[in-house]
Amino acid sequence: MKDISKYTKNLKKWLDFYRLCKSKLHQLSTRIISRIRQKKSRNNINFLGEFAQRQKVNFFEWVIFQKNILRKSFLFLIIDRYLLKSFFKIFLSVFVVLVLVIVGRLFVRLLQYVVDGRFDVNMIFELLFLSTSKSIILLLPFAIMIGLVISLSKLYRDSEISALKASGKFKEVFTKLFYTISIPSFFIIFILSMFISPHVITNIQKTKIEAAATSEIGLTSPGKFIQMKDKNWIIFVEDIEDDISKRIFIKSSENNKISIETAEEGDEFLEDGIRRLVLKNGQRYTGTPGTGNFQVMKYDIHEVKLLNTTPDFSVNYRMKGLYDLISDKNAALASAEIQWRLFAPISVIILVLFAFVLGDVAPRQNKYSNILYAIIIYFIYSNLIIVSINGIQKNTLFFSIFGTWWVHAFAILICLILFKNNKNQILNFNYIKNRIENLKHKL
């Protein structure tokens, strides 16, 4: 029978040597970490290399230590990347749906303008792009809110949030998620709303005027009744001879009076930035229907101003820059425009807070259950802002003092109440009634 005592002794020696190395390595790593925290070096890799050389640490042990540190950091980054990836996927889906809805709605309206003869068909896509860009700036906070509600609801529904809480990193990860979403969104929307939006609106108005100026009013379409809604006109041309419209009929209405005008020929042209209609050898009948009191006017040449292609944009506050608004003499209109532009960037932070509250759902609850509450909150929030803006423009006492700031403060208060009481439910009537009764008993 073999004597295995010597093998046992060697095994004990190796185990003791392993424990000693492990203890030394642990002490060394503790000293390295404490040294890093004391010095707070900007270049951690160089500092660790110099420190390892001073302590005569084996290069292989130093690499293992670095690998462990990077592994811990990478695990933490995986959580952040997973949450952000989930949010951005859902946000892009919501954003695309909203853009499609906006584009469809605007496209139908612009086609109606083309049918009415107000715009040329070649201008549709340029106007569609500019108008969509203007609407997107206002809807970005709403899209971010809905995307965050759905992504957080998915975490709660799948019980992934329980694992995150068990790791002890729940508050840290969610705080980082809040700042990562809200701060960049605030600055991006602030720049878009305060500086880019006026230029977009200016280009929209210029494009509309250019489109209206280049589109003819219907004198080149014989045998058709053409309606111009902006001037309440109905035009009919019987024929065209040598590029001149013949036998023209125009019906218009203004201030409960009807005007009927006939002319043997007519033409339209653009001169000095003003589009004009010239009628020759005609008659004009003006009066109120049912009274029999009509005025008849005969003329050789009658010139009508249709459109000014060089309007004064300085009277439109939505097109003014921030500096012009601050130095404007009309404080009420300027203040209303500034606070309206601040609505989008401020609302994104408040709506993100609402999203964290409404994203808390039960494990078996549908992840879309709180979207209706989010839509209602945004609808009330935005409409209160619009009411306040109108009050500031009319120089109402309350809104002149408090502006739109009371709406933001009220929204934050509601968010705090929901967070304190029940994160995933809107306060019901019975709860409010019980709280009021308790206050009465205490008083």
Residue pairs with C-beta under 8 A, 6 or more apart in sequence:
25 61
25 65
28 55
28 57
28 61
28 65
29 65
31 55
32 48
32 51
32 52
32 65
35 51
36 44
36 47
36 48
39 47
41 47
45 66
48 62
48 66
49 62
52 59
52 62
76 169
79 164
79 169
79 173
80 173
80 176
80 177
80 180
83 151
83 155
83 173
83 177
84 177
84 180
86 151
86 154
86 155
87 147
87 148
87 151
87 177
87 181
88 147
89 151
90 147
90 150
90 151
91 143
91 144
91 147
91 148
91 151
92 147
93 147
94 143
94 146
94 147
94 150
95 140
95 143
95 147
98 136
98 139
98 142
98 143
99 132
99 136
102 132
102 135
102 136
102 139
103 128
103 132
106 127
106 128
106 131
106 132
106 135
107 124
107 128
110 119
110 124
110 127
110 128
111 124
113 119
114 120
114 121
114 124
116 227
116 228
116 229
117 215
117 216
117 217
117 218
117 226
117 227
117 228
118 211
118 212
118 215
118 228
118 229
118 230
119 127
119 208
119 211
119 212
119 215
120 211
120 214
120 215
123 207
123 210
123 211
123 214
126 207
127 204
127 207
127 208
127 211
130 200
130 203
130 204
130 207
131 204
133 200
134 197
134 200
134 201
134 204
137 189
137 192
137 193
137 196
137 197
137 200
137 344
138 344
140 185
140 189
140 192
140 344
140 348
141 185
141 189
141 344
141 347
141 348
141 351
141 378
142 351
142 378
144 181
144 185
144 348
144 351
144 352
144 355
145 351
145 352
145 354
145 355
145 374
145 378
146 355
146 371
146 374
146 375
148 181
148 352
148 355
148 356
148 359
149 355
149 358
149 359
149 370
149 371
149 374
150 359
150 367
150 368
150 371
151 359
152 355
152 356
152 359
152 360
153 358
153 359
153 361
153 365
153 367
153 368
153 369
153 370
154 160
154 367
155 161
155 164
155 359
156 359
156 360
156 361
156 362
156 363
156 365
156 367
157 361
157 362
157 363
157 364
157 365
157 366
157 367
158 363
159 363
161 170
164 170
164 173
174 356
178 352
178 353
178 356
181 352
182 348
182 349
182 352
185 348
185 352
186 345
186 346
186 348
186 349
187 345
189 344
189 345
189 348
190 342
190 344
190 345
192 344
193 341
193 342
193 343
193 344
193 345
194 322
194 341
194 342
194 345
195 321
195 322
197 318
197 341
198 318
198 319
198 320
198 321
201 316
201 318
201 319
202 313
202 319
205 311
205 313
205 316
205 319
209 307
209 309
209 311
210 309
212 275
212 307
213 270
213 275
213 307
213 309
216 268
217 226
217 228
217 233
217 235
217 268
217 277
217 306
218 224
218 226
218 228
218 235
218 237
219 235
219 237
219 245
219 248
219 266
219 267
219 268
219 277
220 237
220 240
220 245
221 237
222 237
222 238
222 239
222 240
222 245
223 237
223 238
224 236
224 237
225 234
225 235
225 236
226 234
226 235
226 236
227 233
227 234
227 235
228 234
228 235
231 252
231 306
232 252
232 253
232 254
233 250
233 251
233 252
234 250
234 251
234 252
235 248
235 249
235 250
236 248
236 249
236 250
237 245
237 246
237 247
237 248
237 249
238 246
238 247
238 248
238 249
239 245
239 246
239 247
240 246
244 265
244 266
244 267
245 265
245 266
245 267
246 264
246 265
247 262
247 263
247 264
247 265
248 261
248 262
248 263
248 264
248 265
248 266
248 279
248 282
249 260
249 261
249 262
250 259
250 260
250 261
250 262
250 263
250 279
251 258
251 259
251 260
251 261
252 258
252 259
252 261
253 259
256 288
257 286
257 287
257 288
258 286
258 287
258 288
258 289
259 284
259 285
259 286
260 284
260 285
261 279
261 282
261 283
261 284
261 285
261 302
262 282
262 283
263 279
263 280
263 281
263 282
263 283
263 302
264 280
264 281
264 282
265 279
265 280
265 281
266 277
266 278
266 279
266 280
267 277
267 278
268 275
268 276
268 277
268 278
268 306
269 275
269 276
269 278
270 276
270 309
273 308
273 309
273 310
274 305
274 306
274 307
274 308
274 309
275 305
275 306
275 307
275 308
275 309
276 303
276 304
276 305
276 306
277 303
277 304
277 306
278 301
278 302
278 303
278 304
279 299
279 301
279 302
279 303
279 304
280 300
280 301
280 302
281 299
281 300
282 298
282 299
282 302
283 296
283 297
283 298
283 299
284 296
284 297
284 298
284 299
284 302
285 294
285 295
285 296
286 294
286 295
286 297
287 293
287 294
287 295
313 319
314 320
317 325
317 328
317 333
317 334
317 336
317 337
318 337
320 328
320 334
320 337
322 338
325 334
325 337
325 338
326 334
326 338
328 334
332 392
332 393
332 394
332 395
332 400
333 393
335 392
335 403
336 389
336 392
336 393
339 388
339 389
339 392
339 403
339 404
339 405
340 385
340 389
340 404
342 404
343 382
343 385
343 404
346 408
347 381
347 382
347 385
347 408
350 381
350 408
350 411
350 412
350 415
351 377
351 378
351 381
353 412
353 415
354 374
354 377
354 411
354 415
354 418
355 374
356 419
357 415
357 418
357 419
357 423
357 424
358 370
358 373
358 374
358 377
358 418
358 423
358 424
359 370
360 423
360 424
361 367
361 369
361 370
361 424
362 424
365 424
370 424
373 426
377 411
377 414
381 407
381 411
384 407
384 410
385 404
385 407
388 399
388 402
388 403
388 404
388 406
388 407
389 404
391 398
391 399
391 400
392 399
392 400
392 403
392 404
417 427
418 426
418 427
421 427
421 431
